[in-house]
Amino acid sequence: MTIHQFEDKNLAHYSYAVVSNGEMALIDPARNPQPYYDFALAEKAKITTVIETHPHADFISSHLEIHNTAGATIYVSKLLAAEYQHQTFDEGQSIKLGLVVFKALNTPGHSPDSISIVLIDEHGKSNAVFTGDTLFIGDCGRPDLRESAGAITAAREKLASQMYHSLRDKLMALPDAVLVYPAHGAGSLCGKGLSKANMSTIGAERMGNWSVQEMKEGDFIKELLADQPFVPKYFPFAVAINKRGAGPFRDAVRAVKRAPLPRDTDLTIIDSRPERLFKRGHRKGTINLVGDRKFETWLGAIVNPGESFHLVAENEDTLNELIERIARVGYETQIATASVEEPGPDAMDLFDPELLRKTEDAFTIVDIRNPSEVKAAKIFKKAIHIPLYELRERIKEIPTDKPVVVHCAGGNRSAAGSTILRKALHGAVPVFDLSDGVKAFWE
């Protein structure tokens, strides 16, 4: 038996292949199925099984494509009410794969339809558990994503209560030596305190994971609901796609139209070039969303599902990479056109942080960090706090009697925030990006 973990670092997503006696099962596969096909070829195994622990909110799964291409059977909880061909897989049921067996545990909490999958090895021993978004390393899944998405919706308080019991009655009932393989690691928005470790054991989590320690249910619910990260706009959209199944990844990427941006357009323009390159020249009204590690997450936090946009990249390789990353969150059909573009006539001056230090009251300061960041450390006492993911909807809260300075924690988000404000305020007031100059004010 072989267990292999795949990682998408940008989405902090883990997926898995289990191989036994020439047969291979995939658990929570990512949008691009090619790495799984390559692994199956290297292992001389046939992909027979795909298991989804729940309909994911933060990425698009390739389960339907793998079913259509490899003939693998898809297994999900009956509670998911999947719209594609599948077999139900719930507590009391098992799947045989070569010489090993998968057993389902219904573990609601992150979602009503979440399952965890116990792997029974060739000797009949519980070897590992694939916990999806229920149990993470050092944390557990958030319970507030299914109040308006999926076949079954549930209030966060109800799901938090279910999480309390799923962790204790189901997962912590497993032997200490059982390996824990979650669907996400540090950096995921599906929890608030995930470890950088990519695996653990039930025994280690029993000792060190706050969410399984002895506490009253009410105290657990209160702690779990407190200070959860924001929910990007694309999350409910992704749940719906995963419930019906996504189309082929490569076809979706190839369908994106590569064309220059028309001179006159009402399209939202997303320019992914580095901040300093963007500031030297760009099309007026463009949003500078730098193509860094969290690009697709912030794209799905700023751009609404169904909203068309034009994508600009620094070069062809970057353009192709970003289109693939956008497809991983299901937004590729919203790319009206994509291009490598010559710098436009508009420009932004680099802002001197000393101006802010000397004459802070002469500016309206907009802090676009997340609420948890502001709670931990307020940088400017008089700053208006509007997180980046709400900025486009809350433009009217920005006064226009003084020049505006936008800041985040390090510089990348403020590039997006300042350009959003420049576009929305139509030149009514100068808008500046404090960029990485904010670091001087942390001292």
Secondary structure, DSSP 8 states (H G I E B T S, - for coil): -EEEEEEETTTTEEEEEEEETTEEEEES--S--HHHHHHHHHHT-EEEEEE-SS--SSS---HHHHHHHH--EEEE-GGG--SSS-EE--TT-EEEETTEEEEEEE--SSSTT-EEEEEE-TTS-EEEEEEETTB-SSSB--S-S-SSSSSS---HHHHHHHHHHIIIIIITTS-TT-EEEESB-TT-TT-SS--S-S-EEHHHHHHH-GGGSS--HHHHHHHHHTT-----THHHHHHHHHHH----HHHHHHTS-B----SS--SEEEE-S-HHHHHHSB-TT-EE---STTHHHHHHHHS-TT--EEEEESSHHHHHHHHHHHHTTT-GGGEEEEEE----SB------HHHHHH-GGGSEEEE-S-HHHHHH--SSTT-EE--GGGGGG-GGGS--SS-EEEE-SSSHHHHHHHHHHHHHHTTSS-EEE-GGGGGGGT-
